[in-house]
C-alpha cells in the first residue's frame, strides 16, 4: 500500500472511490468483531481483553453512517424516487432476516412462540433482533436526507464545519458527565430537550462528517488538521485504557455518540482515503463490500449460533479467538450471500 501525498488531486480518487468499498469492509469486520466476543469464563482475567475488543469494534456502526453520508448526500433524485430506491434495498432484507432470526431463536434460545409473534408484529416499530437497531437509525436518516440536501448543495465549507463543531460539543457531553456527574442537572446525555444544541446531536452528524471528509479530505502529512486528528486519536485509547486499568467503568466512553467515536471514524476514514491497495486485494475487498449489508444481517446468527458453539471450551486465548470467529463469520456470510444472489429477486434478500 502507498500513501497519497498532499499534492494528489482528489479527482484521482473518484473514478472508482475504492476507499469507500474498503471502509465498508472494515466497518463490516468491526461489527463482526464486536459481536464475536464470547462471554468471559473468568472476568478477572478476560475483562481487560473484552474491553480492548469493545474498543476496537466501537466505531463500526458510525463508519457505516459516515459512508452513507459520503455516498448519498446530497440526494440527486426527487423524494419519491429516492425513498423507493433506498427503502426497497433496505427494508425487505431487514424484515426477512428479522423473521428468520426470530424463528431460529425459538429453537436455540428457548424463545416462546407467543413472544416470537410479538417480536415479529412489532418489527415496524422496533428491532426484533437487537443488533438491527442500526438499520432503524438509517431509515430515519433516509427520511431526512432529501430535506437537508438542498442546504448541502448551497452550503459553504465553513457552514458545514460550524454544524460539525456544534455537533462535536454535544459529543463531549458523555465525557463531561463522566468526570462531573453533577452536570446532569444541566444537560443529560440521553436527551434533554432544553439543551440549546440538542438539534445538532445524534447520528446525522456522522452523515455530515462523511460528506465533509469526501468533499474536503484531510491529507496525511505535516498539516494542522492531520496532526490534530492524530493527536486526538492517540489520546483517546490512552485515556480509556488508563481509566479501565484504574477500575473505572468506561462503557459510556465507548458509546456511539461521544467524541472518541467521531475521532476514530475521521481517523480511519482519512487513512483509507489516503492509501491505495494493490489491484488484486482491491478486487477482493470490492467483492466483499458488495455483499456487506447481507453479511451484517446474517453475522449474528453465524457467529453466535454456529461458531460460538464450535469454539465452546476452546483453550485459544479470547483475543485471537475473537478475531478468528469474526474472520470465519465474514467468510461464511460472504459465501452464503454469494449463493443467495443466484436466487430470483435475490436483491430483496441480500440488499445487493
N, C-alpha and C positions, 0 to 999 in steps of 0.2 A: 504494500500500500504506500502511496505517496501523498504528502500534504500539498495542497494548493497554496501558493503564496498570495500575498495581498494584492498582487497585480493581475491575478487570474480573473477574467471577467465573469460576472455572474451568469451571463448568457451561455457560457460554456457548460454550465451545469444543467441547463434547462431542456435540451433536446430529449433526454430520457428521464432526467431527475432521478437517477439511480439512488441517491441518498434517501429519498422518500421510501423506496422499497426496503432499503437496508434498515432504516429506522423502524419500519413496520415489523420487520422480522425481529429486531432487537426488542421492541415493545412486547411482541407476542411471547418471546422467550422469557422475558422478565415476569410476565403474568404466570407462565407455566412454572417458573422457578418459585414464585411466591406460594403457589398452591400445591407444590410438590413436596413441601416440607412435612415430613411425618411427625406426629405428636412425639414429644420428648419422653423417653423412658426414664431419664434421670435429669430433671430440670436443673439441678445444681451444676451439672457438668455440660449439658447441652444448651442451656438457656442462652448463653452468650453467642453460640453459633446460630441459634434460631434468630436472635436479634440481628446478627450480621446478614443472614439471608433475607430477613424482612427489609433491611435497609437496602440491599442490592436490588430487590424487586420493587421497591416503593414507587419509583417513577413510571411504572409500566402503563397504567391507565392514562396518566397525564400525558405521556408521549403519544398515545393514540389520539387524544383530544387535540394536541398541538398539530398532529399530522392532518387531522380533519380540517382544521383551520387553514393549513397550508394548501390543501387540495381544493377545498370547496369555497373559500372566501376570496373575493366576493362572488356571489352566485351569478351565473351567466344566463340563466333562463328565468321565465316567469314563475310565479308562485306555484301554480298547479303542476307544471312540468317538473319543477324541482322536487316538490313533495312526492309526486308519483314515482319518480325515478329513485329517490333515496329511500323511501319507505318500502317500496317493493323489494329493494335489496336488503333491507334491514329487518323488517318485521316478520315476514314468513319464516325465515330460518330461526328467528328467536322463538316464535310460537311452537314450531315443530320440535326443536331441541328441548324446549321447556317441558312440553308434554311428554316427550320420550324420557327425559330425565326424571320427571315425577313418577312415571310408571316404573322405571328402573329402581327408584328408591323405595317403592312399595315392596320390592323383593330383597333389597340389600340393606335397608336401614329401618326395617320394621315400621314403615310409614303406612298408616291405615288408609283404606280406600276412601272413607269419608273425608279425611284430611287431604288426600290426593286430589279428590274432586274439588275441594275448596280452593286448593292452590291453583288448579287449572282455571277455575272460574274467575279468579282474581288476577289472571295474567295481564289483562289490560291496565290494571291499576298498580300492581307491584310485582317484582320478580318472583317467580316460583322457585328459581334456583338463585341462591344468594349472590353468586359471583356475576350474575347478569345485570346487576344494578347499573353497570357502566352503559349498557345499551339503552336503558331508560333515560339516563342523563343525555345520551346522544340524541334521542328522539326530541327532547326538549330543545336542544341546541339546533337541530334541523329546523324546527318550527320557527326559531328566532332568526336563522341565517338570512332569509330574504329581506328581513326588516333592517338589519344592520348593514347589509351590502351597499345600499346607496350611499350611506355615510362613508364607508371604507373607500369607495371609488373616488370620493372627493376629499377625503381626509389627508392632511399633511402628515409628514413623519412625526413632527412634534406633537400633533394632536393624539396620534396613536400612542406615542411614548408617554404622554400625560395620563392617558387611560391606564396604561400598564403600571405607571408609577403609583397611582391611587390603588390599583389592584394589589400592587406589592405591599402597600401599607396594610391592607386587610390581611395579607398573607403573613404579616409579622404578629398578628394578634395571638395565635396559639403560643408563640414564644413569650410574648409579654405576660400572658396569663399563666404560663408555666412558672415563670420566676416571680410574678407578682399577682397571685390569685385574688387579692382584694380588688383588682381592677375589674373583676367580673361584674361588680355593681355598676360599672360604667358601660361596658360592652361585653357581649357574650360571643364566644366562638361559634356556637351552634345557631346563631341567628338572633340579632337584636334589630327590630325594625326601626328603632330610633337612632341607631348609629348612622352618622351622616354619610358614611361611604358604603352603606350596605348594598347599594345598587351597582357598585363596581366590584362586587365579590363574585365568588362561585367559579364554575368551570368555564364560563365564557372567556375568562382571562387566558386560559390555555389556548383556546381557539385563536384569539387575537395575537398571542405570543407566537404561535406557529405561523400565522400570516405575516407578522412583523419580521421574523427571522428569515423567512423566504425572500421578502422584498428588500430587507436591509440586513444582509447576513453579516455576522461577526467573523472577521478574518483572524486566523491563528497567527500570532506574531507579537511584536512589541508595540502594542497599541493599548490605549486605556481600557477599552471595553473588554478585550480578551483577558488582560491582566486582572481586572476587577472580577470577571466571571470565574477565572481560575482560582483566585484567592478565596472567593466565597465557596467554591466547590470543595476546596481543601479544608476550610474551616468547618463546614457543615458536618462531615463524618467525624472529625476530631471532637467536636462538641458533643455529638450524640453518643459516641462511644465512651467519652470521658464520663458523661452523666450516667450511662449504663453501667460502667465499671464501678462507679460510686454507689450503685444500688438504686438509682432513680428509675421510675417508670417512664420510658421515653416514647411510649406509643403515640402520644399526641404529636410528637416531633417527627413522626413518620407519616403523618396524615396526608391526604391528597391536597388539602387546601392550607398549606403552610409554605413559608418562603423556601425552605430547603428543597422541597419537591420541585418548585419552579426553577431553582438554580440548577438542579440535576437535569431537568428537561432541557433547559437552554444550553447546558454544557454538552450533553450527549448529542443534541441536535447540531451544535456547532462542529463537534468532532466529525460526525458523519458527513456534514455538508462540506467539510474541507479535506476529505480524503477520497482517493479513487482506488477501488479494488481491482484486482486483475479480472480479466474478462470471464474466465471460467467460474470463479467464485461468484461473480456478479450474476451470472445466469442462474446459478443455483438459488441465490437469495431472491432474485426476481420471481422465480417459480414458487418459492415458499410464500412470498408476500402476496401472491395472487390468491392463495387459499387461507390467509391468516385469520379472516373472520370466522370461518368454519372451524379452524384449529382452536380458536379461542372458545367457541361454543361447545366443543366436544372435549376440551382438555380436562375438565374437572372429573368427568367420568373415567377417562383413560388413566389419569394419574392416580385417582383415589380408589376407584373400583377395580382397577386392573393392577397397576404397578405397586400400589401400597401393599396389596395382598401378596404379591410376589416377593417383595423385599421385607416382609414382616419377619422379625427375628434375625435379620441380616446383621453381620458384625462390621459391615462397612461404616466408616465414620459418617455422621449425619451430613457434613458439608459436601464431600464428594458424592455421597448417595443422593442428595437432593438434586445436584447438577445432573447426575446420571438419569434419574427419574424424569427430570424436565426434558433432557435431550431425547430420551426414548418416547416420551409423550409427544414431543414435536414431530418425530419421525412417524409415529403411529397416526397422529392426527392428519399429517400430510398425506400418508398413504390412503387413509380412509376417505379423505376429501377428494383425492385424485380419482379413486374408484367411483365415488358418488357422482362425480362430474360427468360420467358417461350415461347417467340416467336421463330420461326425458324430463324437461323442465327442472334440471338439477340446480339452476340458479336460485330457485325458491327454497332449496335445502342448504346449499353451501353459501349463498350470497356472493358467489364469484361471477 
